[in-house]
């Protein structure tokens, strides 16, 4: 792995530790900044931050969708659970 990949992995690890709810609360602010184009480093940073927020939201949506699908498939495949309690039956002669 080269230096660039190491740097990107370090950035990704940092981003993965950020709270999605906190990031989402910043979404409107950065959307507005991105819409107000200017030839400044501040605007460029706003685009990157806005993209990071969207990336985290997208990653979590995909993760949750796959997890739900996996759980529903596992529930369909698992055999019915048999109760270990004695059934409520009466012997009739």
N, C-alpha and C positions, 0 to 999 in steps of 0.2 A: 504494500500500500504506500503510495507516494504522499508527500507533504500536503498536497491539496486535498486528497481523500481523507487524510487524518484530520485536517482542519474542518472539513465538512461533517465528518462523523462527530466531532466534538460539538459543533454547532447543533447538529441534530439531537444529540444527547441532552444538551441544554434546553432545547425547544420541547423535547418530550417531557421534561419535568415541569413545564408550565401548565397551569390550570386552564382548561378549555373555557370555563365560565368567565374567568377573568379576561381571557383573550377576546371572547365574544362581546364582552362589555365595551371593548375598544373598537369593534368592527365599524360602527357608524362613523366614529371620529376619523379613522384612517381611510374609509371610503370617501369621505368628504375631502380629505387632504389629497387623495389621488385624483379626484375629479377636478381639483383646482391646479391644473398643470402649471409648473414653473420650472425653469432651467436651474434648479438648485439641488444641492446635495440633500437638503431636507426633504424635498419632494421624492428623490430617489430612495431615500431611507423609508419614507412612508409607503412607497410601492412595495418594497421588500417586506416591511412589517405587515401590510395588508395581505400579501401573498402568504406569509407565514401563518397568519390567523386562519386564512382559508384552507391552507394545507392541513393544519391541525384538525379543523372541523371536518374536512373531507376524510382524513385518516380515521377519525373516531366514528364517523358515519359508516364507512366501509367495514371497520372492525366490528361494530355493533350489528350490522346487517349479517355478516358472516357468522358471528356468534349466535344470533337468534336462529338463523337457518340451521346451523349445526345442532343447536339444542333441540329444535323441533324434529330434526331427522333422528336424533338419538332417542327422543321420546317415542317415536313411531316404531323404532327397531327393538326397543327393550321389551322383554316379555312382561306380562302383567305380574304385579307383585302379589304373592300369595301370603295371606295373613297367617301369622304363627299362632293366633288365638284359635281356640276351638270354635267351630261354627255353631250358631244357635240353631240346633236341630233337636227335635224330640223324637224318641222312638215310639212309633205307633204300631200296636199289634192288632 
